[in-house]
Amino acid sequence: MTEHFIFSGHDTEDLAAEYGTPLYVFSEDILLSKAASLKNAFESAGADYEINYAGKAFLNTAVCRILDREGLSLDTASGGELYTALAAGFDPARITLHGSNKSERELREALEAGIGRIVVDSEDELARIDALTREYGIRAEILFRINPGVDAHTNELINTGKTDTKFGLPLDCAARVILQTAQMPYVDTIGLHAHIGSQVTDEEAFVAEAEIMSGLYRELLERGLPLRELNLGGGFGIAYRTGDETFEPEIYIPKMVERIRGIFETEGLPMPRLMIEPGRFLSAEAGITLYTIGTVKEIEGVRTYVSVDGGMADNPRPALYGADYEALVCGRRLTPENAKKVRVSGKACETDTLIGEIELAAPRTGDILAVRHTGAYNYTMASNYNRLAKPAVVLLSGEKSGVIVERETYEDLTSRDRIPDWL
Ligand SMILES: Cc1ncc(COP(=O)(O)O)c(C=O)c1O
């Protein structure tokens, strides 16, 4: 048996040797199996549904190609994400534009591309969409982002009724704002949206969210708006570390659909199409980051620091949120004899702790280290802090591997710098 860490059928040491480190590695097979788990669960629940992958988690043209080919829909949150999808040839009808502060330019780009839906976040934005659709003479199908007062960010379900957030319309003024669309000649309100947080591990918070929004949904339908969709947002949780709870679609989606069906039946309403916007659920486990171990520093009586050739510039989540990750030495199996407790640090001129404490198999300078489940919010959140060049992204599809984002070079780092002629 090989001692090497095999990821999605590929030897990770070979990938590091071929493509260099630090390296983002992304598996199409894992992405598709995660998508299939959601699709199968909705199918078995007999639901009318749509999966809108949240591009903010991991997006580039190759991934757009895969998603489009698989018939998934795409949630974009900026003109840049929308541009990426369109550049990849993604079907505009299955693209949604989100954002709490969309610029006029972004709204124009969305209308000109004829994208499927815009999720409206404020009364201000609605006025802009009304004016732009009149100017173009183009119809827009919109959903409204509602702040239902359900906060699933902590593991406890908090229903404050009033969450202090920049996102969405507060529930108590939503009807007044949304009903304005009845007078807008080119704007159709087709649904309601809410996103209640991340790392949700069962159906409870989604059902609470649907229940709260069902009253508003009924009021709007009764007032003649053509509602047909309920978008529950993203937030389906994954296990970053062994033993973490995870959202299991085959258990929780049928329960969620059944309970939401019950709510709508009780209200005497037709069951809407259920939309979800998973980001990390689809992409996090599909990605790993490969690093080369540089300095190993043993501080007597304190701890051992293992430093890698990347860090917070390619994965800011530990520094931003105290996020947890697991890692392993790719070429050496962990045994009780070689297990060494260490801290994994990045190379940035900050504390830059990637993993506070973990057992690694006798880590040495030159070893390849894999950090797991980095497929979401790593590449998309990466920066050039310390003028570190961003890593390449390699896609694994079955036995094939290929670069889908090239490694940045030193020249890339200065390519947009300008020195005014008076300097
Ligand atoms: C509106 C919206 N939808 C979907 C998502 C995706 O969340 P996750 O990656 O946790 O599924 C986010 C994440 O911030 C979001 O803000």
The ligand as an SDF file (V2000), in Angstrom:
LIG
                    3D

 16 16  0  0  0  0  0  0  0  0999 V2000
  -26.6430   35.1320   -0.0390 C   0  0  0  0  0  0  0  0  0  0  0  0
  -25.7370   33.9790    0.1530 C   0  0  0  0  0  0  0  0  0  0  0  0
  -26.0610   32.8070   -0.4370 N   0  0  0  0  0  0  0  0  0  0  0  0
  -25.2580   31.7270   -0.3170 C   0  0  0  0  0  0  0  0  0  0  0  0
  -24.0820   31.7780    0.4250 C   0  0  0  0  0  0  0  0  0  0  0  0
  -23.2360   30.5450    0.4980 C   0  0  0  0  0  0  0  0  0  0  0  0
  -22.9990   30.1330    1.7990 O   0  0  0  0  0  0  0  0  0  0  0  0
  -22.3040   28.7070    2.0500 P   0  0  0  0  0  0  0  0  0  0  0  0
  -21.0230   28.7270    1.3140 O   0  0  0  0  0  0  0  0  0  0  0  0
  -22.1140   28.6420    3.5260 O   0  0  0  0  0  0  0  0  0  0  0  0
  -23.2500   27.6730    1.5230 O   0  0  0  0  0  0  0  0  0  0  0  0
  -23.7230   32.9650    1.0620 C   0  0  0  0  0  0  0  0  0  0  0  0
  -22.4950   33.0380    1.8550 C   0  0  0  0  0  0  0  0  0  0  0  0
  -22.0890   34.0010    2.4080 O   0  0  0  0  0  0  0  0  0  0  0  0
  -24.5780   34.0960    0.9200 C   0  0  0  0  0  0  0  0  0  0  0  0
  -24.2620   35.2600    1.4970 O   0  0  0  0  0  0  0  0  0  0  0  0
  1  2  1  0
  2  3  1  0
  2 15  2  0
  3  4  2  0
  4  5  1  0
  5  6  1  0
  5 12  2  0
  6  7  1  0
  7  8  1  0
  8  9  2  0
  8 10  1  0
  8 11  1  0
 12 13  1  0
 12 15  1  0
 13 14  2  0
 15 16  1  0
M  END
$$$$
